[in-house]
Amino acid sequence: MNRAVIPEGPKPRQISASRIAIYVFLGLSAVFFLLPVYVMIITSLKPMAEIRTGNLFAFPKEITLDAWAKAWSGACTGRVCEGIRPGIVNSFKIAIPGTLFPVIIGAINGYALSFWRFRGANLVFTMLLVSTFVPIQVFIFPLVRMMTATGLYGTLPGIILIHTGFTLPLTTLLFRNFYASVPEEMFSAARIDGGGFWSIFTYVLLPISTPIVIVAVILQFTGSWNDYLFALIFAGRENQPMTVLLTSIVTSQYGEKEYNMNMAATMLAAMVPLMVYFASGRWFVRGISDGALKG
């Protein structure tokens, strides 16, 4: 006959007042941050006749996707009425290479500053660290002159180069701090086995760099995707990304403001970075905890 199982360990505590207070605070915080998203979604699904009634938080009586269709391919930005679709395409053209180049070069820089110390390495790292705190507005006029002189002003390679240059110090800092937490014995063992600069980087460090690569990609992609200032100044009319077109759609309407279409365009613009976060959020947290912000 089986003996009864007697539970071991401390008896579960009752819910205390402090724990209830924490749950209430977290719940109110969630409502506070999610309420604007709720308003945007339900407003984008309402016809303008229902929006004019003024009940901001009411669920739509008649759900319609007309505002989403117009925001995608029919909203006007001045004389052009092609919606936000061209801006989404241009944003991908800017954000993808504007993410790959800084992450790849930053990984190599961080690797070199961590294990292949050269004369003046600390000075270089200090300059990179200081440059991350310089306001970007300081560089706008010199960059306009430089880009104009080189013929890159208003071109796709020009705006990609801008994003690469300005975010390279941050990606270098991330990878340098991550590689600094790697045991030096691993690097020394690879050197003893005859590994060179590129072989050690490719076969030893890159396989363990997935968390920090995900962190750098998320930060860089969302930064490039959401950029407005550089895109407005340096991208040119043919390469205007989603952020510039979205501002034009919201501000260039005449007569009655189409709030449902504005909300739908905003949701379309925010959908891509949201999917990136949802798809790789756990890797982002893991990369942070594994040393992305240490050192």
Phi, psi and omega in degrees: 000133181287137178279148180294140179278122179263120180298141179246168178092175182292148178291135180303136181281154176286157179294122183270169179294325180294322179292322176298319179298321179295316179297319179296317179296315179296321178295316178295323178295318179298317178297319182298317183277333181270343182299316177299323178295318177299317180296319179297316183293310183291329177292322180292341181263359181261148168285159183298329179298323179283327179295324182293346178289340173092000179275094189292322188263358182288141176292142184299133175287326179231109182278129179222144178255015181297322180295323179293318179296319179291320179297326183285317188224003184229352181291148185260137170239088187076237181272346182266130182238068180247006179073197183269357183302313178299326179292323177297316179297314179295325178297319176295320179298328180273315189287324184293303176292331177290351173260316184296313184296310179296324181291315181294312181292322178295324177295318179293317179297314180297323177295315180294320181287342182269319189240333182251069183295134177236169180296125182089011182297319179296323178294318178298316180296321178296318178296319177297319180294318180293323183296336179290343182258001179278129180299135183293336181297336180295330187266357189296309183296313176300323179293322177300316179294317181293316181293324178293319181293327182268357180079013181263355182291130179077020180242161179294315176299328180294314181289328175294319178297322178298311180297321180295313183294321185279339181255355179299320176300321181292314180294324176297318179297317179299310183289324179297316179293325178291313181291334178294337179273354177283134180303131181293338178299327178297317178293318181296320178297321178293324177294319180296325179282004176095011180289138176260191184301306186283325181292320178293319180295319185283317190258345182250309187271320181300319179299335179260008186261008183304314181300315183287330175296317178297317178300312182295320180295316180297312181298316184287318182295313180294325177295317178291321182293321184269000182295138177239315187296306180296320180296320180295322187272318193251344187286326185089160185296322183286341184246021182297124182279186184299321184296319180290316179293323179297317177297320179294321179296317184289324188262347186258013179278143178245150182077227181285131176286129178269085185294326179295320179289322177297317179294320179295319178296321178294318179295321178297322180292325183273352187292322183294307177297329176296317178295324177297316180293317181294325183284331186229023182297319182293326176292326178297312179296320180295320179295322177297314183288337181273004173125010182296328181244022177268171176090000000 
